[in-house]
Amino acid sequence: MDARISPAESQAVASQMDYFRSRLGAHQTLEWLRRKKEGGRKVIGLMSWGVPAEIVLASGGVPVRLSGIWQDPGESRCKLPRDVCPLAASCFSEAEPLVREGLLAAVVLPGTCDWKRKLPDMLSASKILTLESPSSGSLTFIDADLKRFAREVSLITDLPVVTKNLRRASEKMARAREAYKALQLLRQRRKCALSGVDALVVEQTFLRDDLSRWTEHCSRLVRALEEKLSSRDDKPAGRLRPRILLIGSPVTWKQGNPVHLIEEAGGNVVCEDFHSHLSLLYPVEAFPAGAGAGDASLASRWTRASFYSLTAEADESFLFHAIDDFGGEGVIGHVYRTCARVQMSLPGVLRRTRDRGIPSLILETQGDPNEADRLRARIEPFVEMLLSRRRNGA
């Protein structure tokens, strides 16, 4: 049976989580990037996982994630359209001080988010790069786009992307993905003493520090959790928590975060798919010996590694596999009112989960901190319903 994560269980991994929590702060990120710039490195901000960070690493650049997930837009909202997507607003507010201080040599905007593509004029102090999603065309088109991107990155860093460096960068990324996948596999186990909030912290700190250091701490966390799982006194404690999968639009950290609210209500978020971290869940092989920055093998590899190359059917297949692998008892879909892509796809996906006997709930938000009470009023009955189903053997 699945156990509620008690304070005692959480304490077992608290020391390992200290590192990841420390990387959430803007001050720590600023200090890290200042050191990199003082050392002559060029920092390139990534607003999407649809970007092969290996190319940035191979060119001597420093990729930094601008996810905006824990960033409060604050005063930045007055510089943006009134109906802007909350996540895009958070990304902008995270990038703006870095641009203002001259820490970002470039910002890479995704070809998958209409709102983020509207930010270039507001980030004009930094060079703007774009990269289309792997689903935008054939391998020939993707190959040409990656070649262009590699050339543009090389012009910024003054270091060409050569095969040797690309292989090293690929191997480093592969080690990070393997560590993260090991963590996800542990979350599939019923007694894993890691909350959904802490799991989200780990995922969101990827590319917020030196990659090797992040990988080492992720591996240490995995070892700590494995030791806890294998200890003889690891017994279920507290009220049983329903296992819930959270999908859809990425959540913002400080504005009625659904992960917090679900776990406050007594649920256990065991897997989250925000269209942003699946490349970490799919470790792929390092670049073969002959691969270069524009080699067709790079285009082929990246279409396999990126979520955005998946069809709607493959996306659903992943969700159904995740329900089975993580023992999901319910699915909650989160969507922003301004996110047309998720608005169109999410209802159909959740309808098909219900057809399979898995209860689901849609949370529509606009990143307003005053929404928390409204969301609680919907989440708490959903969690109670899952508990009732469990008691009745459904």
C-alpha positions, 0 to 999 in steps of 0.5 A: 500500500502507498504510505503518506510521507510523514515528517520522519520519512521526509527528514531522511532525505532532507539533507540531500534536498538542501542542495536543490532548494539552495539552487532555487534562489535568484541570488545563487543563480546570479552569483554562479553566472557572474563567476562564469562570465568573469571566467570568460564564459558566455551564458545562454538562457534556454526558455524551452526543453526543445533545445539541445543543450549539448550544442551550447556546452560543446561550444564552450557556452553555459546553458542556464534554464529560464523556466520561470516556474518559481519566479513571481512576475511581480513588477514585470507584469506592468511591462507585458500584455495584460492577458500574457500567459503566467508562465511566459511572464515568469520566464520574462521576469527571470530573464530580465535582471540577467539581461539588464546586468549583461549576464546573458549573451543570448536567449533561446526562445522556443518555436512551440509557445506563442507567448514566449515568441512575443518576448524578443522586443522586451529582451532586446538587450540580449541576442535572441536565438530561435529553434523550431520544434522537431515536429516542425518538419522532416529530418532534413529541415531539422538538420538544417535548423540545428546547423544554423543554431550551432553556427549562431551559438559558435559566433557568440561563444567564439568556439566552433562545435567540433565532434570531440566536444560534442561527444563529451557534452552528450556524454555529460548530459546522458549521465544527468538524464540517467541520474534523473531517470533513476529518481523517477524509477524510485518514485514508482515504488510505493514507499518512496519518501519523496514528495511531489514538491521535492521531486519538482524542485529537483527537476526544476534545478536542472541547468541551474548549476554546473551540470556535473555537480547537479548530477552528483547530488541527484545520484546522492539523493537516489542513494539516500532514497534507496537506503531508506527503502531498503531499511528494515524499519521502513514501514507505512506511516500515516494516512494513505495518500492517493497517487496522482499524476499531474499533466498539462501546462507548467505550474508557476511556483508561488501562485497557488501551485497545484503540486502544493495544493494537491499534497496539502489536500492529502494527495501524493503527486507521483509523476508530473508531465508539463511538456518540459522535462520528458527529455530527461526521462528518455536517456539516449545514447551519446553521439556516435563517433562520426557525428557533428553539429550538423550531422543527420544523426544529430537530427535523428537523435534529437527527434527521438529525445524531444517530447515535441516530436511526439504525435498526440497518440504517442503522448497519450501512450506515454500517459497511459504507460505512466499511469501503469508504471507509477500506480496512478489512481487519478489524473489532474490536468492543469491548464492556463486560460491563455494556453490554446495548445493545452486547452485544445488537447487536454480535455480529449486526453482526460476523457480517454483516461476516464474511459479507462476507469481513471478519474480525472479533473481539469484545473483552469488557472490564470496564475492569480495568487487569489485562486488558491482557495478556489483550487482547493475547493476542487482538489480536496473533494477529488482527493476524498473521492479517490480515497473513497474509491480505494476503500471500496476497492474500486 
